[in-house]
Amino acid sequence: MIIYRWNYSSKEYIKVLTIQTILNMKEMNYYKLYLEKFLLDNDLAKRYMDNSVEARAKQASECYEQMRRNGFTVEQAQELAMSELMQETFLPEA
């Protein structure tokens, strides 16, 4: 089930994932869900919701895995992966 939330600033509906939708997903990606929620909560969804979300989530997952293989702690690997995920999120619009 997908719910649409009205965004007053952009005057359009934004797709919001429900818990049931998330549970039905075959492959959950923590970084993708985190970034999508962040963008929705901060009214940046229209600007960033495209294939770049998927690509950035994949990069963050790969970064985390690589750092763990290289001996970083969970916390260190998570910090680096989140940095990778959130890069370019706050760049001014062109």
Contacts in CASP RR format, 6 or more apart in sequence:
PFRMAT RR
TARGET T0000
AUTHOR 0000-0000-0000
METHOD contacts of the structure
MODEL  1
MIIYRWNYSSKEYIKVLTIQTILNMKEMNYYKLYLEKFLLDNDLAKRYMD
NSVEARAKQASECYEQMRRNGFTVEQAQELAMSELMQETFLPEA
1 18 0 8 1.000
1 20 0 8 1.000
1 21 0 8 1.000
2 15 0 8 1.000
2 16 0 8 1.000
2 17 0 8 1.000
2 18 0 8 1.000
2 21 0 8 1.000
3 15 0 8 1.000
3 16 0 8 1.000
3 18 0 8 1.000
4 13 0 8 1.000
4 14 0 8 1.000
4 15 0 8 1.000
4 16 0 8 1.000
5 13 0 8 1.000
5 14 0 8 1.000
5 16 0 8 1.000
5 40 0 8 1.000
6 12 0 8 1.000
6 13 0 8 1.000
6 14 0 8 1.000
7 13 0 8 1.000
7 14 0 8 1.000
7 43 0 8 1.000
7 45 0 8 1.000
7 46 0 8 1.000
9 43 0 8 1.000
10 43 0 8 1.000
10 46 0 8 1.000
12 46 0 8 1.000
14 40 0 8 1.000
14 45 0 8 1.000
14 46 0 8 1.000
16 40 0 8 1.000
17 33 0 8 1.000
17 36 0 8 1.000
22 28 0 8 1.000
22 33 0 8 1.000
29 57 0 8 1.000
29 58 0 8 1.000
29 61 0 8 1.000
30 61 0 8 1.000
31 56 0 8 1.000
31 57 0 8 1.000
31 60 0 8 1.000
31 61 0 8 1.000
31 64 0 8 1.000
31 81 0 8 1.000
31 82 0 8 1.000
31 85 0 8 1.000
32 53 0 8 1.000
32 54 0 8 1.000
32 57 0 8 1.000
34 82 0 8 1.000
34 85 0 8 1.000
35 53 0 8 1.000
35 56 0 8 1.000
35 57 0 8 1.000
35 85 0 8 1.000
35 86 0 8 1.000
35 89 0 8 1.000
36 45 0 8 1.000
36 49 0 8 1.000
36 53 0 8 1.000
38 44 0 8 1.000
38 86 0 8 1.000
38 89 0 8 1.000
39 45 0 8 1.000
39 47 0 8 1.000
39 48 0 8 1.000
39 49 0 8 1.000
39 53 0 8 1.000
39 89 0 8 1.000
44 89 0 8 1.000
47 93 0 8 1.000
48 89 0 8 1.000
56 84 0 8 1.000
56 85 0 8 1.000
56 87 0 8 1.000
57 85 0 8 1.000
59 84 0 8 1.000
59 85 0 8 1.000
60 81 0 8 1.000
60 82 0 8 1.000
60 84 0 8 1.000
60 85 0 8 1.000
61 81 0 8 1.000
63 77 0 8 1.000
63 80 0 8 1.000
63 81 0 8 1.000
63 84 0 8 1.000
64 77 0 8 1.000
64 78 0 8 1.000
64 80 0 8 1.000
64 81 0 8 1.000
67 76 0 8 1.000
67 77 0 8 1.000
67 80 0 8 1.000
67 81 0 8 1.000
68 74 0 8 1.000
68 77 0 8 1.000
72 80 0 8 1.000
END
